[in-house]
Amino acid sequence: AVVFLKRHCFKSTCGMPYRSMAPARLTSIGLTRRRPGTASWLTGLFAAAATIVIARPAFSHQAAPQPQLLRRSAVLALGLPALLTPVKGALAGDRDRDSMVLAVRRRKMPMILQTYKELKQAGAITDEFLQNDLKKFVGALEAYGSINRLAEAPDKYSKKLLKDVKEFKDLAKQKDYAQAMSMLETYRTDIPFGSGEFTWDSTLPVDLGTEA
C-alpha cells in the first residue's frame, strides 16, 4: 500500500512514470556504494566552495594593492629606509665633488703655486728645477687635475688636464720655458667651472697652506 501511494503520488505530481527515475537513483546509489571515498570528497568540495562564496564579499570590495606600495613594503622589510628617501643626485653629487676637490686642493695647491712662482722668478727651466722639483710639481698637477672631473670616473675634463701635464713635462725637459709656462696656463684654464678653479696669484688661505 505504501509503495502504491508513493507511485501514485509521484505520477500525479510529476506527470511521469515513477519507474523512469528509479534507474538513475539506483545508479547513483550504486556508485556511492562502489566508491566509499566519493561522499567525503564531495563533502570537502562543497565545503571549499562554500568557504569561497562566503569569503568572496570580503575581498571583492578591496582594490588590488599598488605595485609601488608592494615595493615600499618589501624595502621596509629588508631594512633599507635610505632607498625610500627622494634622491637629489645633482646636489648630493656636487657636495661630494666639492669636498673631494677641496681635500686635494689643501694638499697640492700650495706646492703648485709656490713652484709656479719660483719658475716665474727664475725665468728659465733650470737643471736644479729638473733634478729637484719637476717630479713633485708634475705629481701635484696630476693629482689636482685627476680630481677635477664632473663624473665619478675619469672624464673629458680630467683626461684633458692630465694631457696638459704631460705636455708641460715634455716641454720642461726640453727647457722650452715659454711653451712650458704657456702650457701651465692652459692647464689652469682647462679646470672645469666650480670649486676647482684657481689663479696663480691666489691669496686664499687654502691655496697658501695657511688655513687654520
Secondary structure in CASP SS format (residue, H / E / C, confidence):
PFRMAT SS
TARGET T0000
AUTHOR 0000-0000-0000
METHOD secondary structure of the structure
MODEL  1
A C 1.00
V H 1.00
V H 1.00
F H 1.00
L H 1.00
K H 1.00
R H 1.00
H H 1.00
C H 1.00
F H 1.00
K H 1.00
S H 1.00
T H 1.00
C H 1.00
G C 1.00
M C 1.00
P C 1.00
Y H 1.00
R H 1.00
S H 1.00
M C 1.00
A H 1.00
P H 1.00
A H 1.00
R H 1.00
L H 1.00
T H 1.00
S H 1.00
I H 1.00
G H 1.00
L H 1.00
T H 1.00
R H 1.00
R H 1.00
R C 1.00
P H 1.00
G H 1.00
T H 1.00
A H 1.00
S H 1.00
W H 1.00
L H 1.00
T H 1.00
G H 1.00
L H 1.00
F H 1.00
A H 1.00
A H 1.00
A H 1.00
A H 1.00
T H 1.00
I H 1.00
V H 1.00
I H 1.00
A H 1.00
R H 1.00
P H 1.00
A H 1.00
F H 1.00
S H 1.00
H C 1.00
Q C 1.00
A C 1.00
A C 1.00
P C 1.00
Q C 1.00
P H 1.00
Q H 1.00
L H 1.00
L H 1.00
R H 1.00
R H 1.00
S H 1.00
A H 1.00
V H 1.00
L H 1.00
A H 1.00
L C 1.00
G C 1.00
L C 1.00
P H 1.00
A H 1.00
L H 1.00
L H 1.00
T C 1.00
P C 1.00
V C 1.00
K C 1.00
G H 1.00
A H 1.00
L H 1.00
A H 1.00
G H 1.00
D H 1.00
R H 1.00
D H 1.00
R H 1.00
D H 1.00
S H 1.00
M H 1.00
V H 1.00
L H 1.00
A H 1.00
V H 1.00
R H 1.00
R H 1.00
R H 1.00
K H 1.00
M H 1.00
P H 1.00
M H 1.00
I H 1.00
L H 1.00
Q H 1.00
T H 1.00
Y H 1.00
K H 1.00
E H 1.00
L H 1.00
K H 1.00
Q H 1.00
A H 1.00
G C 1.00
A C 1.00
I C 1.00
T C 1.00
D H 1.00
E H 1.00
F H 1.00
L H 1.00
Q H 1.00
N H 1.00
D H 1.00
L H 1.00
K H 1.00
K H 1.00
F H 1.00
V H 1.00
G H 1.00
A H 1.00
L H 1.00
E H 1.00
A H 1.00
Y H 1.00
G H 1.00
S H 1.00
I H 1.00
N C 1.00
R C 1.00
L C 1.00
A C 1.00
E C 1.00
A C 1.00
P C 1.00
D C 1.00
K H 1.00
Y H 1.00
S H 1.00
K H 1.00
K H 1.00
L H 1.00
L H 1.00
K H 1.00
D H 1.00
V H 1.00
K H 1.00
E H 1.00
F H 1.00
K H 1.00
D H 1.00
L H 1.00
A H 1.00
K H 1.00
Q C 1.00
K C 1.00
D C 1.00
Y H 1.00
A H 1.00
Q H 1.00
A H 1.00
M H 1.00
S H 1.00
M H 1.00
L H 1.00
E H 1.00
T H 1.00
Y H 1.00
R H 1.00
T H 1.00
D C 1.00
I C 1.00
P C 1.00
F C 1.00
G C 1.00
S C 1.00
G C 1.00
E C 1.00
F C 1.00
T C 1.00
W C 1.00
D C 1.00
S C 1.00
T C 1.00
L C 1.00
P H 1.00
V H 1.00
D H 1.00
L H 1.00
G C 1.00
T C 1.00
E C 1.00
A C 1.00
END
